[in-house]
Amino acid sequence: MPIETDVAILGGGPGGYTAAVRAAQAGRSVVIIERDKLGGTCLHRGCIPSKSLLRSAEVFATLKQASAYGVAVPEQGISVDWAAVQSRKDGIVEQLHRGVQALMKQNKIQVVQGSGRITGPSIFSPKSGAIAVELPDGESETVVPKNVIIATGSRPRRLNGLPYDGFSVVTSDEALGWTDRPASVLIVGGGVIGIEWASMLSDFGTVVTVVETADRVLPGEDKDVSAEIARALSKRGVRILTGAKLNASSCKVDGGTVTVEVESKSETAVLTAERMMVSVGRQGNVEGIGLENTDVKSANGFISVNPITLQTGEPHIYAIGDAIGGVQLAHAAMHEAAVAVEHLTGGKPERCADRDIPRCIYSRPEAASIGWTEEAAKAEGRKVKTAKIPLRILGKALVYGEAEGFAKAVADADTGDLLGVHLVGAHATELIAEASLAKLLDAVPWEIGRTIHPHPTLSEIMQETMLALSGGGHA
């Protein structure tokens, strides 16, 4: 007998399980279909494992600087136990995986493990949307829902022509499983993932080269953020090549060495490293899920949706998260899950603009942004004013021993409206939450500047920057 339900969710990542819980809490019966493990890319191949590695790298880097804090390091020095680093990562992932499983049970959500494919009208349903599920044992199951939410996520985009082997030439997925730390690595792509890996591996002692086709790393971020992160990494020995293009056909793996040609405006260089990691964006998992059996459309590898309601070409089928492109972040998918569920349960949701979703980079130092960059605001014809305050003015930053970085705020010069906030420095990914709340409440800079911030804290950088932007001077 087919499983009948109010809502079927295809994909059990952050967007999928958030939608499931929201729908269940709204009184709907829910079935979630996941072909792998609940938690999706974020938990198993992305956010959580990579941040675990980054934290271990940060601790190691801090210990190497222990003498600066008056702490003596043993004469034999310190070292990295890579197996223990990986074991800690795996333990965190498993603990959180059990938590997601418990969340499904707590909310009485039925989980069907298998590969789901949306079918057209049939004896089970007069409209498309029933889901045929191929179970791990080869058997099949049919789920017949009133509404479908597609949350199938994304995967690393690959460059054609490279000899991917899962060890020497990899995407970030395979790099997470490296059983040892490479002595040298070539990272293709200077976006968020590439920069995080460059920071982490360099802190562990790997010789790192980053190749980026744009004229700067982190090309989607404010130029000041890009420049500061590049400066910090270069200071630690990371080689950064911008305006450079990889010649994929030249890539060879021989005797544990990767060799490839890189072309820039001025020359062609031959680069070698023990391994190469390719991080050039992500593509939606939209193939093989039965979209051809529906009126759901896709463009450029992502599902097309109504930007307000997240409905597809079939009003009872929604799509969220990485599968629809846009801001491919776990918290963006969670927000979109709430929007989709609110709409299908009869509400009138308000979807946040992509630019107002916080963007975080967990390198050392960290970076975080929300809203307009200075360049983007000017390109839109806005007259802007900015304020940029260095982190080193704060007592807590000096005490903490991480004084590099800054806070930058961008406002509309005519209206005074806050347009964007950009942070580089210790705990920037935590500090950005205040700016996110300010954007939600439509707060203007002077209001944030007048908000009492505890002293000494890193959060004072927000107050100082907003006071400078509104002409209010120091707190």
N, C-alpha and C positions, 0 to 999 in steps of 0.2 A: 504494500500500500504506500502511496506517495505521502510525504510529510507535508502537511498543510500548515502554513504559518502566516502571520501578518507581515513580517519583514524577513527577507533573506539577505544576508550580507556576504558578498563574495570577496574574501580576503580578511585575514585576522590580524593585521598590523594595527598601529595606533589609531588610524582612522576607522578601521573595521571594528575593533573591539570597543572603541568609544561610542560609535554609532549603536552597537548592540546593547550596551549598558543604558544609553540614553533612551532607546526605544523600549527596552524592558521596563525601565523606571516610569515610562509614560503609559504603561499598562498593555503594551503590545507583546504578542508572542514572537520570539526571535529565533532564527537559525543562522548560525555563522558557519561558513564553509571555508576551510583553510587547507591547502594542499601540503603545507610543511608544518611549521610550529606556530602556535599563537604568539604574537609579538612582532612578527614580520621582520623586515629589514632592520628597522630601528633597534630592536632588541637583540637580534642574532647576528647581524652583519653590518651594523652602522653605528648609530648614536652611542649605545651603551658600551659595546666592546671597545670601540675606538677611544672613548673617553676614559675607560679604565686604563688602557695603555698610556694615554696622555698623562693621567694622574701618576702612574708609576714613573714615567719619564720626568715629571715635575719634581717628584720626591728625590729622585737621583740627582737632578740638577741642583736642587737645594742643598743636598748633602755635600756635593762637590764644592759648594761655597760656604760650608759651615764655619770656616775660620773667620769669615766676615762678621759672623754673629757672636764671636768669642767662644765657639765650640770647637774643641780639638778633635781632629779626625785621626783614627788609628794609623800608625806608621805604614801598615800594609795597605792602607787606602780602602776604598769601597769598590764594589763590583755589582754587576747586574746578573741575577739568576733568571735567564729568559724563561725557563720552564715554569718558575714560580710566578713570574709576571703573567704568563698565559693562564696558569692555573687560577690565579686571582680573578682574571677577566672572566674565565669560564664559570667560576663560582657565582659571580655577580649576575651573569646572564641567567644561570639556572635558577637562582633565587627569585629573580623577577619573573621568569617564565612560570614558575609555580604560582606566583602571585596573580598573574593574568588568568591562569586556569581556575584558581579559587574565585576570582571575580566573576567568571562565567557561571560557576556553580551557584554562587551567592545570589545572582540575579536570574537564575533558572533559564539560562540561555543554552540552547542545544547546540553543541559543536559537532559538525560532521567533517571528519578528516578525509580529504580527497580533492581531486581536480574537478572544479565545476565548470559547466558550459551552459550558457543560456540558450534555450530552445525557442523555436517559433510556436505559433498556435498549434495546439494538439488536443488529444482527448482529455488531457489533464487540465488544460486552461484554454479559454477561447482567445486569449491574447498572448503575445510573447512574454517571456519572463520566468517560465518554469525553468528550473536548473537541473540538468542531468549531472550527477556526481559519480565519477569513477573512483571507487574506493581502493585502498591500498591492496586488498586481497583479490582484486580483479572483478569483484562484484560491482553493482551499480545501485544508485539510490536516486529518487526524484524528489525534489523540493518544489512545492507549489506555493508561492507567496503572493500576497496582494501588492507588495512593493519590493523592489530590489535596490540595494545600494552596492555599487561596484567600488571596491576599495582594494584593487589588486596591486597597487604600489608600482615600483620601478626597479630597474637594474642598471648596473654601470654600462655606460655607452662604450663600445669598443671601436678602436681605430682599425679600419680594414688594412690588411697586409702585414700586420704584426704577428710574430710567431708565439702567440700565447701558449704557455705550457703549464700554467697553474703554479709555477714556482719561480722561474727566472724572469718571466714576463707575465705580469699579472694585472688584474684590477684590484681595487681596494678589498673586494670580497675575499680573494685568495690570500692577499697580504695579511689579513687577520689571522690566518692559520699558519704563518711561517713558524717553523719549529726552531729556528735560530735567527739571530739578528744579523742582517747583512752588514758587511764591512763598508760597502758603498752602495748607493742606490741612485738611480735616475728617475725622477718623478716628472711625468709628462702631464702638464696641466697645473696652473697656479691658481686654481679656484680654492674654495673653502676646504674641500677634502685634501687636495694636494698640499696646501699650506699646513694643515693640521698634521699630516704625516711627515712633512719636512721638519716641523718643529719637534715632534715626538722623536723621530729617528735621530736627529742631530743631537738632542739631549741625551740619548742613549750612547752616542759616540759614533754613529754612522756618518760617513762622508756623503753629503747630499747635494745633488744638483737638480734644480727645478727649471723646466723648459716651458715657457708660456708663449702662445702665439700673439696675445694682445701686447700692447706697449707697457703694461704693468701687471703685476699679480693682483688678484682680487679686483678684476676690472669692473665688477658690479657695485663695488663699494665706493665711498667717498675717497677722493684722491689722497687726502691727508691720512686716512686709515691705511690705504695701500702703501703709501710711502713709509709710514712708521713701522708696519709689519715687515716690509722688505728690509728696512734698515736694521731692525732687531735681529732678523734671521741672518743677514749678511755679517753682522757683528759676531755671530756665533759660528761663522765659517760656511754657511750655506751659500752655494753658488747659484745665482738667479740669472737666467737668460730670458730676456723678454724680446718680443718681436721676432720670435724664432719658430721655425716650422720643422717638424720631424719628417724625415724621409723614411716612411714605413718600410718600403721595399729594401732599404739598405740594412735593416736590423738583422743582426745575426747573434746566435747564442752558441758559444764554443768554449768548452773547457771551464765552465763556471763563470764566463764573462759575457756580458751583453755589450755589443758594439752597434752604434747607430750614427748616421749622419744627421746633423741639424743645420738648417739653412737660416741665415739671418740676412739682413739687408746688405751687410758688408762682406760676409764670408760664409763658407761652409766648413763646419768643424766636425771632427769625428769624436764622439763621446764614448767612454767606456765605463762600466760599473758592474758590480757583481750581480745586481738585479735591476729590473725596471718595473715601476708601477705606473699604470695609465689611469689618469683621473681627469676625464674630459667631459664630464656631465653624465646625466642619467636619462634613460628612455622608459616610457611607460610600458607596463605589462598589459598590453591590450590584445595581443594575439592569442588565439586558441581559447577564447572565452565565449565564443558564439555571437559576437557583435553582428556578424553577417546575417544572423537570423532575426535581427531586429531593425528598427529605424534609428538605432543609436549610431551617431556619426563620429568619426575621428579625423583629426588633422595633424600632420607632422608627428605622428606617433602618439598622440594623446587624445583622450575622449573629449568631445565638444559638449559643453553644458551651458545652461542658462546661468549667467554670472551671479544672479541673485538667489535663485532657488536651488541651483545645482541639479536641476532636472536635465535629462538627456532628450533626444528626439522622441523618446517614449515617456510620457509624463509620469508614469508609475515607476520608472527606472531612473535612479540617481547615480551620480559618480562623484567621488571625492578623492582627495589626496594626490599622491604623485602621479596617478593614472590620468589626471586632467592637466598636468603640467603646472605652470605658475610657480608659486613658492613651494619647492619640494622639501618641506620640513615637517617633522612629526607633529609639532604643535599647530601647524597650519592644517594638517589633515584632521586633527582633533577638533579644531574650530569648524571646519567644513562638515564634519560628522554631526556636530550639534545643529548646524544650519539645516542640513538635509532632514534630520529627524524632526526638527521643529516644524519644518514645512509639511512633511508628510503626515504629521499629527494635527494639522490644521492651524498652525501658528503663522506668524508673519516675521520670519527671521531677518536679522540685519547682518549681512556678510561684511566682514572687515576688508578694506582694500588691501591688496597684496603688499603695497609698500608700508602699510602700518602693522605688519606682522614682524615681530622682532627677529633679527638675523644675528646669529651668534657664531663666533669662530673661536675654537677652544685651543688655540696655539698658546705659546708663551712669548710675549704677553698675549692675553686674550683680547678679542675685539667684539664689539656688539653695536648694532645700529637699528634704527627704526625711522621710517619716514623718508623724506626726500634727501638726496645728497645735494650738496651745494651746486654741483654741475647740472644735475637733472632739473633743479628748480629754475636755474638761469636759462636752461634750454627751453623751458616752458614759457619763458618771457616774464618770469616773476622778478621783481626787484627784491633782493634778499639782503639781510644783514646777518653776520655771524659773530660768534665768540668762541675762542679756543683757549682753554686753560690747562697748563701742564699739571700732571699728577704730582710732580715733585714739590708743589707748594703745600701739600698736605702732610701734617705730622704723622698720620697713620701710614701713609705710603713710605715715608722714610723709616719708620719703626718696622714696618713689614719687610723692608728691604727690596721692594719692587716699585721703584719710583718712576720707571719709564712709562710713557704714555700720556694721554690727554683726554679731555672731554671737549667736544665741539657741538655747538647747537646752531641750527639754522632757522631763521624766522623770516616771515614776510615783512619787508620794511614798511609797507603801507598799512597793513592791518595789525601787525604785531603778533599774528598767529604763529605758533610753533610749527615748523615744517618738518624738522628732522633732528635727531640726536645721534651722535657717533662717538663711541668710546673705544679707547685702547688702553689696556692696563690690567693689573691684577683684579680679578673678580668682575671684569666688565660684563660678563654674561649674567651676573646676578644684578648688577646695578641698572641694567637696561630696563628692568621691570618697572622702575619708577617712571621712566619715560613712556612706557607702554600704557600705564595707567593715566598719565597726563594726556596722551593722545585720545584715549577713550573718553575722558572727561572734558576734552577740548580746553585744557588748561593753557594759559599763556605764560610766558617765561617769568614774569614778575610774581605770579602766584606760586610757582615752584620755588623761586628765590626766597619768598617770604616764609615758606614752610620750614619749621625748625628741624634741622638735621643734627643728630647727636655728634658730639666731638669727644675724642678724635675717631673719625671713621672715614672710609673711602667714599661713602655716600655724599660727603661734603662737596665733592667735586661737581655734583649736579647743582647744588645750591650756588656755588661760586660761579659756575658757567652761566646759569640763568640770570644771576644778578648782573654779571658783566654784559649779558645780551640786552637786558632791560635798562642798563645805565644806573643800576642801583649800588654799584661798588661792592665791597666785601661785606660778608654777613656780620 
